[in-house]
Amino acid sequence: MDGGGHVAYKPRPAAGEALFLAESSPDAPQSVFQLLNTLPPASGPVQLPLLRHRSGRGRDRHAYSWQEWIEPPRQWGTIRRSPRLRLLGTRLGPREATRFWHRAGSLTAACFGFGIADLGEGNVLAGTRPGASAPLLYPVDLEIFLSPMRRLHETGLITAPDGTGHHHPGLEKTARWCTVDGPAAYFTTDRDGGLRLRARRTPCARPDTRNVVADTCGRTGYGPYLPAFLRGMFDAWTLMCRNRKRLNEAVADRATRRFVRVLPHPTAVYTDVLDGELLTGKPGHDAFTLAEREQLDRGDVPYFFRATSGGPLLAMEPPPRASGFAAVADPAPAGTGDTPPAQDTLRLDLAGLGIALRDAVEYVFDDLEPGDFNDPAQGTRIQLTSACEGQVTFDWRQVGRRITYSWDRTTVRLRIDPFRVTPRDPAIGRRLIRLDRVDAVLRERWTAGEFTDTGTEERLRKLTDAGLAWLVDVIHEHGWPGHMLVGRRAAEAACRLVQHAEGPPDVLRACLARMEQAAADGDIPWRHVACTTDAIRLVEGRPQLYGTKFRRGAGGLEPCPIERPEEVDERRRRLGMEPLARYAVRLRHRFPETTAEDA
């Protein structure tokens, strides 16, 4: 391989890496994923994984290939530990994880759209190529593609809703100790010193994992980053829809003399039979076809393939001509009538993404915090009522449309609404940030003086009164200054300005109403509505609702009075906020010496 590095040898004819992942070179044209990476974005950026690939050169060149070896990323560390065991894997900070799972979502949509399957543990690796700092997920054994995909779990990236399928899917959400590797049987010593072969009843423990990705907060999988993951799916899908004609031509052009693997039965079915024969010595493959039995007799998992243009089912000839191909003489094994290559795989449209989105949400639903999941910066809003019922909305700013997918157990619906893009106003954002900085300095000085500095208190009051009056004018002209108008930092400053103001009450209530609408549109997080609601209620002399305001107590910070405190966690849950007790622990840890109220 030019440029050095490690390589992997693939002694198999099916090589989807050449079709989808390969970087262009003198002997390898641009692959499908590389084409997608170079196309102008449709609704957002897309980065799909690529690797170097070399086809065979000899007389048996169609029977093997070489490809780049993907190394573990530098972000490698302990993701789970026990007194006796430690599991290593990819560990990312929250910002890195958001970017990683967005790109993983794009890969997931591409695999669903192109019918790429068999992507369980071992076939999907988190890694980094030389010269790259950010890791990606790489399919490194891409042999089954152009399959007729009906559900997302058919890719192998997630498990089926009934729990069947690969025990370790490619997008594994749990850092399990067990592994699919390891011997099915092992020898033990009898009392007389002899050896006895025994079946393994417990799984081997794995010391590391290449497909489980965790963040530095100890969370695994894409569940904590669901908005980014679904947005990545949407961005890749819109790009494929917009360029489907070009993609169809690219697949047809690059698939010449390529082969796709056909699995009559899942690999696990074959390995169970082989393991059983190892332990009992009795053949257990009577239910298979002659072509399958011939390969099982050699101790192999049966390997069949077809040309990507279609044609007869093929198998590798046995030694000594192991590089030759032979057509399967007996009737096709069960299930191969609905296997790749499917000629209509690339019928891409917006509606086709809906089922994959529903499946992706259902897979991680039990691990999600209840409530809404809004990411205004990415233009994504998620509302879930159960594992099989919910909706996700994407802002497609480039075309002025808002795309909503809603679903229940049996039906997926698509709705397209107009979407007005609000341009950012840098002048408003800069003024909000300046006001916030001055407010923070004065408030810190006032706190340090234990609230006895009347001069600083008066300056604070004048600052917030003038700021609130100016903010009302901004709202009348532009609406609430959320992320789309002024950016995240300035939008948070606008929310704090209302929280720190002391009147008049009708003006504060009018601002709160605008904030609630902005939160419903995904333009600010709901937690700002909770904090502002509590601040206004305290100004009015009423107890707060969400427990966001604290004061000094005998034992440190404690919540200001709460209306019906037994219901506070349910109120917080509805706005996607953590329980009050957990929030209080974080607040006291962050401000151990704080003597003032804090939101």
Buried (B, 14 or more C-beta within 10 A) or exposed (E): BEEEEEBBEBEBBBBBBBBBBBBEEEEBBBBBBBBBBEBEEBBBBBBBBBBBBBBBEEEBEBBBBBBBBBBBBEBBEEBBEEEEEEBBBBBBEEEBBBBBBBBBBBBBBBBBBBBBBBBBBBBBBBBBBEEEEBBBBBBBBBBBBBBBBEBBBBBBBBBBBEEEBBBBBBBBBEBBBEBBEEEEEEEEEEEEEEEEEEEEEEBBBBEBBBBBBBBBEEBBBBBBBBBBBBBBBBBBBBBBBBBBEEBBEBBEEBBEEBBBBBBBBBBBBBEEBBBBBBEEEEEBBEEBBEBBBBBBEEEBBBBBBBBBBEEEBBBBEBEEEEBBBEEBEEEBBEEBEEBBBBEEBBEBEBEBBBBBBBBBBBBBBEBBEEBBBBBBBBBBBBBBEEBBBBBBBBBBBEEEBBBBBBBEEEEBEBEEEEBEEBEBBEEBBEBBBEBBEEBEEBBEBBBEEEEEBEEBBEBBBEBBBEBBEBBBEBBEEBBBBBBBBBBBEBBBBBBBBBBBBBBEEEBBEBBBEBBBBBBBBBBBBBBBBBBBBBBBBBBEEEBBBBBBBBBEEEEBBEBBEBBEEEEBBEBBBBBBBBBBEEBBEEBBEEBEEBBBBBB
